[in-house]
Amino acid sequence: MEPLQTGDPRQVGPYRLEGRLGAGGMGQVFLGRSRGGRPVAVKVVRPELAHDEEFRRRLALEVAAARKVGGFYTAQVIEAAPDADPPWMATAYVPGPSLHDAVETHGPLPLRAVTVLAAGLVEGLAAIHACHLVHRDLKPSNVILAEDGPRVIDFGIVRALDAPSLTRSQSVIGTPAFMSPEQAQGREVGPASDVFALGSVLAFSVTGHCPFGTGHPDAVLYRVVHDAPDLSGLPIRLLGTVADCMAKDPARRPTLARLLDEFAVPDRAPAPWLPSPVTTMITERRATTPRLPPPPERTVPRTRQRPALSPVARKLAAEHDVDPSAVKGTGDNGTVHVEDVVAAIKAKHGTYATKAAREFAAENRIDLTKVPGGGKYGLIRIQDVRDPKKGTGSGGDNGDNCLTITALVVGALLLIIVLALESR
């Protein structure tokens, strides 16, 4: 994968782009990331194609059909926007090399790997054809090698490039070395055309060269239509089947059902199915795929933890209208004891008294701060306010109260003496 270049988009639809995966006839392919972190391959259409209305119309039809294709051996079309500017489509990202890159780098695949490759490609083409689509551009670069088998990509999309407005200066659309004769001649193509391309792909995978050679596209197309393919180097096990696939007459080519019987993988297929160097390429692709950093941890605002209160302390706070969370605890780990609640009550109300005592004191203008409490923790009760023996009856000075009583007693005695004297 290559880094993004100046001028490359950084966002396409809901996908954030992270690098370049390659380019094709339709446009540039990027590695994108969904908002949920899932990697996807995002193909962005070239500007000259984006301005062609017929291309957009065909692309919309082909994408709608391609999104119905399932199966294990195809890269599913996840989302597309044919009407966007520019149009784009997103498919499942497969972290592995293309068949073309693997063969070019490490040489032809062994027979065992080609057999597994063939079975996967046949199954993938069957899923495509079941949705009334024809791939039209099956080639080594459109086959991705994954740990669990091959994946067919870009199915059905080539047909959008076959718009009359785009083919006036071109004779055919596709890759000449892997076209069928009918496609090379511009005739109508069907599923049998993909079977021909399959034969060419299998021949390339096991020999390392194209069965119709290389050179100028017109020369290659001529050989596709008129010459026999070069199948030298194919193992006997594959030679007959590949030759049947590449018959010039579409009607003589085998069906996918027959090919699946030919290449059926045993119940216990050996793993890994690819040679070690290619498996290493897959591992390296996965390792170099950018990974999103872990999402930042949500910072939850710290709320003040409510202090631990005993049931008695909690009840006491409720009776005296004191917020428990505002009480500073003096116990272990900030535990709030009854004494702490009493201190908070005195701080709020000035005294620690029962409701009845406060009401009585208010009615009789008694200063509770001068009344000693007789209850637990110094609680001022109603009887503490009323009982004169406690020195709290009037809430005045105790000495003055005693003098007043003494004067009354003395006065009464004097009055009795005077009356006694007068009676004599």
Secondary structure, 3 states (H helix, E strand, C coil): CECCCCCCCCEECCEEEEEEEEECCCEEEEEEECCCCCEEEEEEECHHHHCCHHHHHHHHHHHHHHCCCCCCCECCEEEEECCCCCCEEEEECCCCCEHHHHHHHHCCCCHHHHHHHHHHHHHHHHHHHHCCCCCCCCCHHHEEEECCEEEECCCCHHHHHHCHHHCCCCCCCCCHHHCCHHHHCCCCCCHHHHHHHHHHHHHHHHHCCCCCCCCCHHHHHHHHHHCCCCCCCCCHHHHHHHHHHCCCCHHHCCCHHHHHHHHCCCCCCCCCCCCHHHHHHHHHHHHHCCCCCCCCCCCCCCCCCCCCECHHHHHHHHHCCCCHHHCCCCCHHHCECHHHHHHHHHHHHCCCECHHHHHHHHHCCCCHHHCCCCCHHHCECHHHHHCHHHCCCCCCCHHHHHHHHHHHHHHHHHHHHHHHHHHC
